[in-house]
Structure formats: structure tokens, C-alpha cells
Amino acid sequence: MTMPSERTQAVLRTERFLLALRDPKKYPRVPKEFVSDFINVQIECIKDPVQYPYGKDGERSASYSGLLRSREIRFNRLRNTAVLKKFEASKYFVQLDTKRCGNNEDKLIAARDQGWITPEGVEIPMEDVLTSDFEIGHVIPYAEGGQTTRDNFVVQTKTDNRKLGMNPVQTA
């Protein structure tokens, strides 16, 4: 049996977590709509009287609110299942490709295709292109869903690439 204090503590822990997600300094890339929509789904789940079976052969069951009482793996799984039936998290985030950066061949090809000049106007000496002074940047930032493909690569100085952060490269 779930004690009222256990449920209260579980809800308070969830609330603290969700409020922390709203802090742009702590989590700068979490969309605000994600948090508000997630909170609404949590409320829907708490109000829902559906019973979730657990234990050997499902001989026991608990409502979503009852599942909040414990951090056990089986309860986590049941809560996740309940939430994911009502919450489509993928619409809030960018799908990243599995390859993160190019290789030296990609860097060499991009430098030649750029006419040995960076987007910022710095000359790329052929003998230096494969050194750590030059890096492959993404025209559309990787963090924004830019693909790790040759048509999205540019060669930049290490300083210029890192200065951009998540901003797109300005190309002519």
C-alpha cells in the first residue's frame, strides 16, 4: 500500500526535476513547450484510473499515482510506458545522425571545393590543411540536425570553427 507521504514525495521530486528543466542556464537546449507538455501528460497519467499490473504474472497492480511511490526498475518501466503512450518526445528534438565529424579526406575535398579559402576569408595553405590548425565545420550545425556529409562541410580555422558554436557557417 502506498503511503500518502510517499506519493507526495514522488510528485515533489518530479516537480523539482521538471522545474529544473525550465532553467535555460542549466538546460539551455530543452524547449519550453517540452516541459509544459510533459507536465500536462504527467497530470493526465496521475488522474487516469488505469491499473498497471506488476509482480510475478501480474498478480499485483497499481495506478500511475501508485507507481510514483518507488524508483524500482519495474515501476520506472511501467511509468515510461504510460507516459510514452501520451507523449511524443521526438517532436521537440532534432534527430542527429550517428556520424559526428568528417575525416582527413573530407577535409581535403572541402578545402579544394572552397578554393582553398575559409568562409571567413582566410587562405588555407595546401601543406597545412590536414593539420590541427584547420577543422571541418558544419554549414548547418550538427546540433541543429545538420548532416555529417561532404555537402554540409566547410574547412575553417580552429578558432573560427569553435567561435561559431551552434551557429550556422555563413557561406557566400
TORFITOR-258805 format. One record per residue: residue in three letters; x, y, z of N, C-alpha, C in turn. Coordinates in steps of 0.05 Angstrom, whole numbers, plus 5000, padded with zeros to 4 digits. Example, Ala and Ser with C-alpha at 12.3 -4.5 7.8 and 13.67 -1.06 7.14 Angstrom:
BEGIN
- r | n_X | n_Y | n_Z | ca_X | ca_Y | ca_Z | c_X | c_Y | c_Z
- ALA | 5264 | 4886 | 5156 | 5246 | 4910 | 5156 | 5264 | 4934 | 5156
- SER | 5257 | 4955 | 5142 | 5273 | 4979 | 5143 | 5258 | 5001 | 5157
END
This chain:
BEGIN
- r | n_X | n_Y | n_Z | ca_X | ca_Y | ca_Z | c_X | c_Y | c_Z
- MET | 5017 | 4976 | 5000 | 5000 | 5000 | 5000 | 5018 | 5025 | 5000
- THR | 5010 | 5044 | 4984 | 5026 | 5069 | 4982 | 5017 | 5088 | 5004
- MET | 5036 | 5098 | 5018 | 5030 | 5118 | 5039 | 5027 | 5145 | 5025
- PRO | 5009 | 5162 | 5035 | 5005 | 5189 | 5023 | 5031 | 5205 | 5022
- SER | 5048 | 5202 | 5042 | 5073 | 5217 | 5042 | 5092 | 5208 | 5020
- GLU | 5091 | 5182 | 5013 | 5108 | 5171 | 4991 | 5099 | 5183 | 4964
- ARG | 5073 | 5184 | 4960 | 5062 | 5196 | 4935 | 5070 | 5226 | 4934
- THR | 5066 | 5239 | 4956 | 5072 | 5268 | 4957 | 5102 | 5272 | 4950
- GLN | 5119 | 5257 | 4962 | 5148 | 5260 | 4957 | 5155 | 5254 | 4928
- ALA | 5142 | 5234 | 4916 | 5147 | 5227 | 4888 | 5138 | 5250 | 4870
- VAL | 5115 | 5261 | 4876 | 5105 | 5283 | 4859 | 5124 | 5307 | 4863
- LEU | 5133 | 5313 | 4887 | 5151 | 5335 | 4892 | 5178 | 5331 | 4877
- ARG | 5188 | 5306 | 4878 | 5213 | 5301 | 4863 | 5210 | 5306 | 4833
- THR | 5187 | 5297 | 4823 | 5181 | 5301 | 4794 | 5179 | 5331 | 4788
- GLU | 5165 | 5345 | 4806 | 5162 | 5374 | 4802 | 5189 | 5388 | 4802
- ARG | 5206 | 5381 | 4821 | 5233 | 5394 | 4822 | 5249 | 5389 | 4796
- PHE | 5247 | 5364 | 4787 | 5261 | 5357 | 4762 | 5250 | 5373 | 4738
- LEU | 5224 | 5375 | 4736 | 5212 | 5390 | 4713 | 5218 | 5419 | 4715
- LEU | 5217 | 5430 | 4739 | 5224 | 5459 | 4742 | 5253 | 5464 | 4735
- ALA | 5271 | 5445 | 4742 | 5299 | 5448 | 4735 | 5302 | 5448 | 4705
- LEU | 5286 | 5432 | 4691 | 5288 | 5432 | 4662 | 5281 | 5458 | 4649
- ARG | 5265 | 5475 | 4663 | 5257 | 5501 | 4652 | 5279 | 5522 | 4655
- ASP | 5300 | 5515 | 4670 | 5322 | 5534 | 4674 | 5341 | 5534 | 4650
- PRO | 5340 | 5555 | 4633 | 5356 | 5555 | 4609 | 5386 | 5556 | 4614
- LYS | 5395 | 5564 | 4638 | 5423 | 5563 | 4644 | 5432 | 5535 | 4650
- LYS | 5415 | 5519 | 4662 | 5422 | 5492 | 4669 | 5417 | 5473 | 4645
- TYR | 5396 | 5477 | 4631 | 5389 | 5460 | 4608 | 5382 | 5478 | 4584
- PRO | 5401 | 5490 | 4571 | 5396 | 5510 | 4550 | 5382 | 5499 | 4525
- ARG | 5382 | 5473 | 4520 | 5372 | 5463 | 4495 | 5345 | 5449 | 4498
- VAL | 5332 | 5451 | 4522 | 5306 | 5438 | 4526 | 5284 | 5458 | 4518
- PRO | 5269 | 5453 | 4498 | 5247 | 5471 | 4490 | 5227 | 5475 | 4513
- LYS | 5218 | 5500 | 4516 | 5198 | 5506 | 4538 | 5173 | 5490 | 4534
- GLU | 5164 | 5486 | 4509 | 5139 | 5471 | 4504 | 5142 | 5442 | 4514
- PHE | 5166 | 5432 | 4512 | 5171 | 5404 | 4521 | 5163 | 5402 | 4551
- VAL | 5173 | 5420 | 4567 | 5168 | 5419 | 4596 | 5138 | 5421 | 4602
- SER | 5125 | 5441 | 4590 | 5096 | 5445 | 4596 | 5080 | 5422 | 4586
- ASP | 5086 | 5412 | 4563 | 5071 | 5389 | 4552 | 5076 | 5364 | 4569
- PHE | 5101 | 5360 | 4578 | 5107 | 5337 | 4594 | 5093 | 5339 | 4621
- ILE | 5092 | 5362 | 4633 | 5077 | 5366 | 4658 | 5048 | 5358 | 4655
- ASN | 5036 | 5368 | 4632 | 5008 | 5361 | 4627 | 5003 | 5331 | 4624
- VAL | 5022 | 5318 | 4611 | 5020 | 5288 | 4608 | 5022 | 5275 | 4636
- GLN | 5040 | 5285 | 4652 | 5043 | 5274 | 4679 | 5016 | 5277 | 4694
- ILE | 5004 | 5300 | 4692 | 4978 | 5304 | 4706 | 4957 | 5285 | 4695
- GLU | 4956 | 5282 | 4668 | 4937 | 5263 | 4657 | 4941 | 5235 | 4667
- CYS | 4966 | 5227 | 4669 | 4972 | 5200 | 4679 | 4965 | 5197 | 4708
- ILE | 4970 | 5217 | 4724 | 4962 | 5216 | 4753 | 4932 | 5214 | 4756
- LYS | 4917 | 5228 | 4739 | 4888 | 5228 | 4742 | 4876 | 5202 | 4730
- ASP | 4890 | 5188 | 4713 | 4880 | 5165 | 4699 | 4877 | 5141 | 4718
- PRO | 4854 | 5128 | 4720 | 4850 | 5107 | 4739 | 4861 | 5079 | 4729
- VAL | 4872 | 5078 | 4706 | 4882 | 5053 | 4695 | 4901 | 5039 | 4715
- GLN | 4899 | 5013 | 4718 | 4916 | 4998 | 4735 | 4937 | 4984 | 4718
- TYR | 4962 | 4986 | 4727 | 4985 | 4973 | 4713 | 4994 | 4949 | 4729
- PRO | 4991 | 4925 | 4716 | 4999 | 4901 | 4730 | 5030 | 4899 | 4733
- TYR | 5038 | 4888 | 4756 | 5067 | 4883 | 4761 | 5069 | 4859 | 4779
- GLY | 5092 | 4850 | 4785 | 5097 | 4827 | 4801 | 5097 | 4802 | 4784
- LYS | 5102 | 4779 | 4797 | 5101 | 4754 | 4782 | 5074 | 4750 | 4770
- ASP | 5074 | 4745 | 4744 | 5049 | 4740 | 4729 | 5029 | 4763 | 4733
- GLY | 5037 | 4786 | 4740 | 5019 | 4809 | 4742 | 4998 | 4807 | 4763
- GLU | 5004 | 4793 | 4785 | 4984 | 4789 | 4806 | 4978 | 4814 | 4822
- ARG | 4995 | 4834 | 4820 | 4991 | 4860 | 4834 | 4988 | 4881 | 4813
- SER | 4976 | 4903 | 4820 | 4973 | 4926 | 4802 | 4972 | 4952 | 4817
- ALA | 4978 | 4973 | 4803 | 4977 | 5000 | 4815 | 4970 | 5020 | 4794
- SER | 4958 | 5042 | 4803 | 4953 | 5064 | 4785 | 4979 | 5078 | 4780
- TYR | 4979 | 5097 | 4761 | 5003 | 5112 | 4756 | 5012 | 5127 | 4782
- SER | 4993 | 5138 | 4795 | 4999 | 5151 | 4820 | 5013 | 5132 | 4840
- GLY | 5003 | 5108 | 4841 | 5016 | 5087 | 4858 | 5044 | 5080 | 4849
- LEU | 5048 | 5081 | 4823 | 5075 | 5074 | 4812 | 5096 | 5095 | 4820
- LEU | 5086 | 5119 | 4826 | 5105 | 5141 | 4834 | 5119 | 5136 | 4861
- ARG | 5109 | 5117 | 4876 | 5119 | 5112 | 4903 | 5147 | 5101 | 4903
- SER | 5156 | 5089 | 4881 | 5182 | 5075 | 4882 | 5199 | 5082 | 4858
- ARG | 5225 | 5079 | 4861 | 5243 | 5083 | 4839 | 5253 | 5056 | 4828
- GLU | 5239 | 5035 | 4835 | 5246 | 5008 | 4825 | 5245 | 5008 | 4795
- ILE | 5262 | 4992 | 4783 | 5264 | 4990 | 4754 | 5237 | 4982 | 4742
- ARG | 5223 | 4963 | 4754 | 5198 | 4954 | 4742 | 5177 | 4977 | 4742
- PHE | 5177 | 4993 | 4763 | 5159 | 5016 | 4764 | 5167 | 5038 | 4744
- ASN | 5193 | 5042 | 4742 | 5203 | 5061 | 4721 | 5193 | 5053 | 4694
- ARG | 5196 | 5027 | 4687 | 5187 | 5017 | 4661 | 5157 | 5022 | 4657
- LEU | 5141 | 5016 | 4677 | 5112 | 5019 | 4675 | 5105 | 5049 | 4671
- ARG | 5119 | 5066 | 4687 | 5114 | 5095 | 4684 | 5122 | 5105 | 4656
- ASN | 5145 | 5096 | 4647 | 5154 | 5104 | 4620 | 5134 | 5095 | 4598
- THR | 5124 | 5071 | 4601 | 5104 | 5061 | 4581 | 5079 | 5078 | 4582
- ALA | 5070 | 5085 | 4606 | 5046 | 5101 | 4608 | 5050 | 5129 | 4596
- VAL | 5072 | 5141 | 4602 | 5078 | 5168 | 4592 | 5081 | 5168 | 4562
- LEU | 5096 | 5149 | 4551 | 5102 | 5149 | 4523 | 5077 | 5143 | 4506
- LYS | 5057 | 5131 | 4517 | 5031 | 5128 | 4503 | 5018 | 5155 | 4497
- LYS | 5024 | 5175 | 4514 | 5011 | 5201 | 4512 | 5030 | 5223 | 4504
- PHE | 5055 | 5218 | 4503 | 5075 | 5240 | 4499 | 5094 | 5232 | 4477
- GLU | 5095 | 5248 | 4456 | 5113 | 5243 | 4433 | 5137 | 5262 | 4436
- ALA | 5157 | 5253 | 4450 | 5181 | 5270 | 4456 | 5196 | 5277 | 4431
- SER | 5196 | 5260 | 4410 | 5212 | 5265 | 4387 | 5205 | 5291 | 4372
- LYS | 5181 | 5301 | 4376 | 5173 | 5326 | 4361 | 5187 | 5351 | 4373
- TYR | 5200 | 5348 | 4396 | 5213 | 5371 | 4409 | 5243 | 5372 | 4403
- PHE | 5254 | 5351 | 4392 | 5283 | 5350 | 4390 | 5291 | 5344 | 4361
- VAL | 5316 | 5350 | 4355 | 5328 | 5345 | 4329 | 5340 | 5317 | 4328
- GLN | 5335 | 5303 | 4306 | 5347 | 5277 | 4302 | 5375 | 5281 | 4292
- LEU | 5395 | 5272 | 4306 | 5423 | 5274 | 4298 | 5432 | 5249 | 4284
- ASP | 5449 | 5253 | 4264 | 5460 | 5229 | 4251 | 5481 | 5216 | 4269
- THR | 5488 | 5192 | 4263 | 5506 | 5177 | 4280 | 5535 | 5184 | 4276
- LYS | 5542 | 5195 | 4254 | 5570 | 5204 | 4249 | 5573 | 5233 | 4258
- ARG | 5592 | 5239 | 4274 | 5595 | 5265 | 4285 | 5613 | 5284 | 4269
- CYS | 5634 | 5274 | 4257 | 5652 | 5292 | 4243 | 5665 | 5277 | 4219
- GLY | 5676 | 5294 | 4201 | 5689 | 5283 | 4178 | 5717 | 5274 | 4183
- ASN | 5729 | 5263 | 4163 | 5757 | 5254 | 4165 | 5776 | 5271 | 4148
- ASN | 5801 | 5264 | 4147 | 5820 | 5280 | 4132 | 5813 | 5282 | 4102
- GLU | 5803 | 5260 | 4091 | 5795 | 5261 | 4063 | 5773 | 5281 | 4058
- ASP | 5753 | 5282 | 4077 | 5731 | 5301 | 4075 | 5742 | 5330 | 4077
- LYS | 5762 | 5334 | 4095 | 5773 | 5360 | 4099 | 5788 | 5369 | 4074
- LEU | 5803 | 5351 | 4062 | 5818 | 5358 | 4038 | 5799 | 5365 | 4015
- ILE | 5778 | 5349 | 4011 | 5759 | 5354 | 3989 | 5745 | 5381 | 3994
- ALA | 5736 | 5386 | 4019 | 5722 | 5411 | 4025 | 5740 | 5435 | 4020
- ALA | 5765 | 5433 | 4028 | 5784 | 5456 | 4024 | 5787 | 5461 | 3994
- ARG | 5790 | 5440 | 3978 | 5793 | 5444 | 3949 | 5767 | 5456 | 3937
- ASP | 5744 | 5446 | 3946 | 5718 | 5456 | 3936 | 5714 | 5485 | 3943
- GLN | 5726 | 5494 | 3965 | 5723 | 5522 | 3974 | 5744 | 5540 | 3961
- GLY | 5760 | 5528 | 3943 | 5781 | 5545 | 3931 | 5803 | 5552 | 3950
- TRP | 5808 | 5535 | 3970 | 5829 | 5539 | 3990 | 5826 | 5565 | 4006
- ILE | 5801 | 5573 | 4010 | 5795 | 5597 | 4026 | 5773 | 5590 | 4045
- THR | 5776 | 5597 | 4071 | 5754 | 5591 | 4090 | 5731 | 5610 | 4085
- PRO | 5707 | 5604 | 4096 | 5684 | 5622 | 4093 | 5690 | 5649 | 4105
- GLU | 5708 | 5651 | 4124 | 5715 | 5676 | 4136 | 5737 | 5691 | 4120
- GLY | 5746 | 5680 | 4098 | 5765 | 5693 | 4081 | 5795 | 5687 | 4086
- VAL | 5800 | 5668 | 4103 | 5828 | 5660 | 4109 | 5838 | 5640 | 4089
- GLU | 5862 | 5645 | 4079 | 5874 | 5626 | 4060 | 5881 | 5599 | 4074
- ILE | 5875 | 5577 | 4060 | 5882 | 5550 | 4071 | 5906 | 5540 | 4055
- PRO | 5930 | 5542 | 4066 | 5954 | 5531 | 4052 | 5951 | 5501 | 4049
- MET | 5957 | 5491 | 4025 | 5954 | 5462 | 4020 | 5970 | 5445 | 4040
- GLU | 5993 | 5455 | 4047 | 6010 | 5440 | 4065 | 6000 | 5440 | 4094
- ASP | 5982 | 5457 | 4100 | 5971 | 5459 | 4128 | 5943 | 5449 | 4132
- VAL | 5929 | 5443 | 4110 | 5901 | 5436 | 4112 | 5896 | 5412 | 4130
- LEU | 5914 | 5393 | 4131 | 5910 | 5369 | 4147 | 5921 | 5371 | 4175
- THR | 5930 | 5395 | 4182 | 5940 | 5399 | 4210 | 5917 | 5406 | 4228
- SER | 5922 | 5408 | 4254 | 5902 | 5415 | 4273 | 5895 | 5445 | 4273
- ASP | 5909 | 5461 | 4256 | 5902 | 5489 | 4253 | 5875 | 5493 | 4239
- PHE | 5867 | 5473 | 4224 | 5842 | 5474 | 4208 | 5823 | 5452 | 4216
- GLU | 5798 | 5458 | 4218 | 5778 | 5438 | 4226 | 5755 | 5438 | 4206
- ILE | 5740 | 5416 | 4206 | 5716 | 5414 | 4190 | 5693 | 5426 | 4206
- GLY | 5679 | 5445 | 4194 | 5656 | 5456 | 4207 | 5631 | 5447 | 4192
- HIS | 5608 | 5449 | 4204 | 5583 | 5443 | 4191 | 5569 | 5469 | 4183
- VAL | 5561 | 5470 | 4158 | 5546 | 5494 | 4148 | 5521 | 5497 | 4165
- ILE | 5505 | 5476 | 4166 | 5482 | 5474 | 4184 | 5493 | 5459 | 4209
- PRO | 5492 | 5471 | 4232 | 5505 | 5459 | 4255 | 5494 | 5431 | 4261
- TYR | 5512 | 5414 | 4269 | 5506 | 5387 | 4277 | 5483 | 5386 | 4298
- ALA | 5486 | 5404 | 4317 | 5466 | 5405 | 4339 | 5438 | 5413 | 4330
- GLU | 5437 | 5426 | 4306 | 5411 | 5433 | 4295 | 5401 | 5413 | 4274
- GLY | 5414 | 5391 | 4273 | 5406 | 5370 | 4254 | 5421 | 5369 | 4228
- GLY | 5442 | 5386 | 4226 | 5459 | 5387 | 4202 | 5472 | 5360 | 4198
- GLN | 5471 | 5349 | 4175 | 5482 | 5323 | 4169 | 5512 | 5323 | 4168
- THR | 5524 | 5302 | 4175 | 5553 | 5299 | 4173 | 5560 | 5287 | 4146
- THR | 5557 | 5304 | 4125 | 5562 | 5296 | 4098 | 5579 | 5318 | 4084
- ARG | 5592 | 5310 | 4063 | 5610 | 5329 | 4050 | 5597 | 5354 | 4040
- ASP | 5571 | 5353 | 4032 | 5558 | 5378 | 4023 | 5551 | 5396 | 4046
- ASN | 5554 | 5387 | 4071 | 5549 | 5405 | 4094 | 5575 | 5412 | 4108
- PHE | 5598 | 5405 | 4097 | 5624 | 5410 | 4109 | 5637 | 5436 | 4097
- VAL | 5651 | 5450 | 4114 | 5669 | 5472 | 4106 | 5694 | 5469 | 4123
- VAL | 5716 | 5478 | 4112 | 5741 | 5479 | 4127 | 5744 | 5507 | 4138
- GLN | 5749 | 5508 | 4164 | 5753 | 5534 | 4178 | 5778 | 5532 | 4196
- THR | 5788 | 5555 | 4204 | 5809 | 5554 | 4224 | 5797 | 5543 | 4250
- LYS | 5813 | 5532 | 4266 | 5804 | 5521 | 4292 | 5789 | 5542 | 4308
- THR | 5801 | 5566 | 4308 | 5789 | 5588 | 4323 | 5762 | 5596 | 4313
- ASP | 5759 | 5599 | 4286 | 5734 | 5607 | 4274 | 5712 | 5585 | 4278
- ASN | 5720 | 5560 | 4276 | 5701 | 5538 | 4279 | 5690 | 5538 | 4308
- ARG | 5707 | 5541 | 4327 | 5699 | 5539 | 4355 | 5684 | 5564 | 4364
- LYS | 5690 | 5587 | 4351 | 5677 | 5612 | 4358 | 5647 | 5610 | 4350
- LEU | 5641 | 5595 | 4329 | 5614 | 5594 | 4319 | 5595 | 5579 | 4339
- GLY | 5606 | 5560 | 4352 | 5588 | 5544 | 4370 | 5567 | 5531 | 4354
- MET | 5541 | 5536 | 4361 | 5519 | 5523 | 4347 | 5507 | 5541 | 4325
- ASN | 5521 | 5562 | 4318 | 5511 | 5580 | 4297 | 5519 | 5569 | 4269
- PRO | 5503 | 5574 | 4249 | 5510 | 5565 | 4222 | 5534 | 5580 | 4210
- VAL | 5548 | 5567 | 4193 | 5570 | 5580 | 4179 | 5558 | 5597 | 4157
- GLN | 5568 | 5622 | 4155 | 5559 | 5639 | 4134 | 5576 | 5635 | 4109
- THR | 5564 | 5623 | 4088 | 5578 | 5618 | 4063 | 5569 | 5637 | 4042
- ALA | 5586 | 5642 | 4022 | 5579 | 5660 | 4000 | 5561 | 5647 | 3981
END
